[in-house]
Amino acid sequence: VTWAPPSALRKIDLILLDEANQYEDQEWEHFFSSVKEQPHSPYVVLVADFQQLQPVVSGGLCQKFCEKMQTVELKTVYRTADGQHLVFLNRIREQQPSRAMLEEYFADRHWHHRSLEDCVRIGKQLGEQAGIPFTWLTVTNAGASEVCRAALGLEGIDDAALASGYLSDPAAKSDLRILAQPGLIIRLTRSLDKARGFVNGALAVICESLRGNAIFTARLLGTGNMVLVHPMHDKEFGTFLPCCYGYATTIRRAQGADMYHGCMYFNQKKRAAARGYGYVGASRFKSRAGCYLYGKLRRSDFLPVGEDLG
């Protein structure tokens, strides 16, 4: 996020901070200092769930401030009406689940004796049957790229073909170049036209190439609106397309999203995912039937945020 001077807030009367639980201590100190310097005392509202993902480097300062603020607690806002799914989420939110609980919950939706390529193929078929993309959630950007590469392989795209593609958004931290091939799914990475839905995180399917891999049209999967994707220039990253492939994303980037179905892939081989990843990943999905797991089943991937109470 580009740093703005405190004077930039002087025309703002209301400041709403979403996902405040992810504030790094240093960024929170900068923000708090800026607000204190405002002569008009803007009204500040924070929205946070401290049982979800914590800051990457250091956190806790924002939570301490929240504990001293006037608070409104929301207890009944759920993205699912599936009773079994809701019971599972409420349990793993506070306590590390037993292996038996995880085995019972995922049952035949735990893919562990198949290759990643086979499972990506199955996910694609499920998406086609439902008419809704099947999205993979991973722990790292490398894992998301691994899934996207497997998905592109199903379209007959190999590494040689990818080498001729256009540079994707470096902020997405994907090493896969973009090919303007009709039918491929992309994820937009910049908010360039909010009115039409060209916003960070939106999924779209490529429709037609207008100039090689550099300029093409895409249809937003959420609204059906057509958008034009073309290169943009950034002082930090240079020239690139404001998108990446949309078959997978990290659990951290997916926080706040609602998904019909998809698969969690804890791709870190030598260590478990950080606390909260299991709960946040599973809670993205609207039902138990739509929540899949690929790879080893490890209780340590489902540790809740904070001290383990179970």
N, C-alpha and C positions, 0 to 999 in steps of 0.2 A: 504494500500500500504506500502510495506516495505521501510523504509528510507534508502537511499544510500548516502554515503559521497560525497561531491562536486567533489572529484577526479574521480569519476565514469563517469563524463561527459567529461573528457579531450580527449577522442578519438572520440567524437561525434561533427560533424560540423554543423548538421542541427537538430533542435528540433522542432517537430510538436506536438502541444497540441490540441486534439479534445475535444469537449464539455467543453471548458474552462469556460463557464458560471456557471459550478457547482463547481468551485474551492472554498474551504473554505479559509478564510483570512489567517489562520495560515499556511496552506499548501502552499498557494501562496507566502507568505513571505519566507518560507524555499526554495522554488524553485527559486524565484527571487534572493535571496542571493547567492545561489549556482551558478547561471549563471554569476552573477557579478564577482565571484571569478575566473572564467576561464580565463587563459592568452590568449587563442586563440579567444575569443569573438565569440561563436557559433551563427549561424543565427537562430532566434526563430520565429516561426509562430504559431499564435493562431487561432483556429476556434471556433467561439462562436455565439450563438443566445441568447441575453439577455432577449428575450420575452418568452423563455422556462424555464424549472425548475431551480430554484435558489438553492444555497447550503443549506444543512439541518440545519446547526447551524448558521453560519455567513458568509456573502458575501458582495460583492461590491468593494472590493479592486482590484480584477482582472479587473473589468469593468473600473475603474478609470485609470488603466494603459493602457488599450486598447484604451481609448479615446485620449491618447497622442501618440499612435503609428501610423505608416503609415497604412492605412486601405484600403482594397478592399471589396466593398459591393456587395453581390450577391442578386439580386432581383427576378430572374425568375427561380429558381431551385425548382421545385415542384415534389412531388411523386404521384400526381394525375392529371388526364386529365378530371376529372368530374367537369364541370363548377359549378353546384349547391354546390358540396362539397367544392370547392375552395372558393366560395363566403362566405359560412358559416365560414370557417376557417379564412379568412381574417378579418371578422367582430369580431369574438370572440378573435382573437389575440390581439386586441387593446381595445375592449369595452366589458363590461358585457352584454350578450344577454338578451333580454326580454323573459318572459315566453312563449309568443306567438311564438317567433322565435324558441325556443327550441322545442315546441310542433309541430310546422310545420315541422321542420327539421327531428326529429326522427319519427314522425307519428306512424305507426304501428310497428316500430322497437323499441319502448319503452316498455319493459316488466316490468309491475308494479303490475299486479294482479295475478301473478303466483309465485309458490315457486321457490327457487333457483334450487332445484333438477330438476324441470320440464324444466326450462330454460337451464340448462346445457345439458339436454337430447336433446332439440331442437337444441342447438348449435352443438352438436355432429352429429346430423342428417344433418345439413347444411354442416358440414365439410366433411362428407362421400359423400354427393351429389356432392360437388365441387372437391373432391380429395385433399383438402387443409385444414389443421387443423384450427379449429375455436378457437381463443385464447381470453381468458378473461384478461382484464387489471383492476387491483385493486389499491387502494391507499396504503394499508398496506400489509405486508407479511402475517398477519393473514387472510386477505381477500383472498389472493391467495391460502392459505392452505384450506380455506373453500370451494372454488370452486373445487380444486383438490380432496378433500375428496368426494364431491358430484359426480365427474366424476368417481372416483374409485368405488363408490357405484353402479354405472350403470354396472360395470363389476363384481358385486357380491362380492366385497372386503369390509369386515367390519373391525372394529377396532381390533378385535381379530387377524385377518389375518395380519394386518399391524404391529402388535406388534412383529411378527416374522421376519419382514423385516430387511434389513441392513441399518445402519445409513446413511442418506443423508448428503450432504455437509452442515456443520453448517453455512458457509458463506451465504447460501441461506436463512437461518433463517426459515426453514420449519421443523415442528415437525413430518412430515410424513415419515416413513421408506420406503425404496425401496424394492419392490417385483419384482423379475426377471420373470414376467409373460408376455409371448409373446403378443404383441399387445398394451401394455401400452406405452404411450408417455412420454418421459423424456426430460429434458432440461439440457444440459451439463453446468457445472459451472466452469471449468478450461480449460485453453488453453494448452493442453498437446501434441497435434500433429497437428500443423497448416497445414501441407502438406496434411493431409487426411481430414481436416475439424473438428478435435476434438478441438473446441474452445468454449470459454465461450459464452453462449446464443444460441448455435445451438440446434435444435430440432431433436430428433431421436426416432424411435420406437423399442422397445425391440424385438429381434428375437429369441434367444435361450439361455437358461441357461446352463452354463458349470460347475458351482459349486454352487449349491444352489442359494441364493440371492446375493452372493458375487462377482461372475464373470459371465458375460454374454455378448453376442454380440448384437449390435444395428445397425440399418440402418439409416443414416442421411437423413432426409426428404428433405433437400435442394439439395443434390448431389447424393444420393443413395449409397454413400460410406459406407462400413462396418467398424465399430470401435469396439474395445474391451474395455469394461468397467470393471474395477477392483479396489479394495481398494487402497487408497493412504494414506500416513502418513504426517501430518503437525505438526510442533512443537506446534502450538497454539491450534489446534483442535483435535489432535490425529488421529485415523484411521477412514476413512469414504469413501463413494463412491463419485466421483466428478460429482454428478448430483442431480437433484431433479425432481419431476413430472412436466410435461410441459404443463398442461392444462391452467394454468394461471400464470401471473407474474405481478409485480407492474409497474405502469406507469413510475416510475423513472428508473427502469431497462430496460424498453422498449424504452427509449428515443434513437432515431437514427434508430429504426427498421422500416421496411416496412411490412405491414400486409394486406392480402387480405380481411379478415373479422374477426370479433370478437365483444366482448361486453365490455363496460366500466361499472364497478361496484364501485361506490363511497361508500365503505363499512363502512366509519366512521359514526356512528349513531348520536353522540352528537355534532359534529361540521363539518363544511364544509371542503372540501379538500383545501390545500394550493393554493395560486395563481399560475396559469399556468397549473394546472393538467388537467382541462377540455380541454384546447387547445392542449396540448401535447398528451393527450389520443386520441382525435378525429383525430389529424393529423397523427397518425400512420397508418390510414387506407387509402387505395387507392381510395375509392369511398364512396359516401353517402350510397349506398345500403348495403355496408359491415360494416357499423358502427352502432352498437346497444347500447342501454342503459338499464341497469337493476336497479330496485329500484325506490326510489323517485326522481322526477325531481326537482332539486334545482338550482336556478340561481346562488347561492353562490358557487356552485361547478365549475362554469365557469368564475370566476374572473380572469382577465388577470394579468400578472406580472406588478408591478409598481402601480401607481395611477390609479384609475378608471376614464377614460376620458368621460364615457357616463352618 
